[in-house]
């Protein structure tokens, strides 16, 4: 579940570049620890306390649910027939967070947390 929390944080950072300023209760060294943990593919027992610290700083700033969310999968009604391929981008880290983006725009998009470029991906459904 820590991957979902990292994905939620990345999405918030991507949509609000000023968000880090609001997290002034989070010491810079804790943020650096989180970035390094994501880059190295750290286990949940390392990531969860760091994400909890981010949520604590967010709560102090009046922000709720920064690393948590209510994402769920629901299939499309009626389904679709045939083979389809979609190209996009995914988390580049050893334990991907699950966040993906579709193509479009100029250049390779980057991870809002680590600034690393996202990895290209092609998904084929049958």
SVG drawing of the C-alpha trace seen along z (x, -y; Angstrom):
<svg xmlns="http://www.w3.org/2000/svg" viewBox="-23 -28 42 39">
<polyline fill="none" stroke="black" stroke-width="0.4" points="0.0,0.0 3.0,-2.3 3.2,-2.4 -0.4,-3.9 0.6,-6.5 3.7,-7.5 1.5,-7.7 -0.9,-10.0 1.9,-12.2 3.4,-12.4 0.1,-13.3 -0.4,-16.1 3.1,-17.4 2.6,-17.3 -0.6,-19.3 0.7,-21.9 4.3,-22.9 4.0,-25.1 3.0,-22.3 6.5,-21.7 6.4,-25.3 3.2,-24.4 5.0,-21.4 7.3,-23.6 6.8,-21.3 8.7,-18.6 12.5,-18.9 14.5,-18.9 16.5,-15.9 13.3,-13.8 12.2,-14.9 15.6,-13.9 15.3,-10.5 11.9,-10.0 13.3,-10.8 16.2,-8.5 13.9,-5.7 11.7,-6.0 14.7,-6.0 16.3,-2.9 13.0,-0.9 13.0,-0.8 10.6,1.5 7.3,0.5 8.7,0.5 11.1,-2.3 8.6,-4.2 5.6,-4.2 7.2,-6.3 8.5,-8.8 5.0,-9.1 3.5,-9.4 5.9,-12.3 4.7,-14.0 1.1,-13.5 1.9,-15.0 3.4,-18.1 0.4,-18.3 -2.0,-18.1 -0.1,-20.9 -0.6,-23.0 -4.3,-22.2 -4.1,-19.6 -5.8,-16.3 -5.1,-13.0 -1.8,-14.0 -0.5,-10.5 -3.8,-8.7 -6.7,-8.6 -9.7,-6.7 -8.8,-5.3 -10.6,-2.2 -11.1,-0.3 -14.4,0.1 -14.7,1.8 -16.4,-0.1 -20.0,1.0 -20.3,3.4 -16.5,3.8 -14.7,3.3 -13.9,5.8 -10.6,6.4 -7.0,5.7 -6.1,2.3 -2.7,0.8 -2.1,-2.3 1.2,-4.0 2.1,-6.1 4.5,-6.6 5.0,-4.9 7.0,-5.3 10.7,-4.5 11.6,-3.3 12.4,0.3 9.1,0.5 6.8,-1.5 4.2,-3.6 1.5,-2.7 1.0,-6.2 0.8,-6.3 0.2,-9.0 -0.9,-8.9 1.2,-10.2 1.0,-13.7 2.9,-16.9 6.5,-17.6 9.3,-15.4 9.4,-12.9 7.4,-13.7 9.1,-13.4 8.4,-12.1 7.1,-15.0 8.8,-13.6 12.3,-12.6 12.5,-14.6 13.5,-11.3 12.1,-10.8 9.1,-8.5 9.6,-5.2 7.7,-4.6 5.2,-1.7 2.9,0.0 -0.2,1.8 -1.9,4.3 -5.4,5.6 -7.1,8.4"/>
</svg>
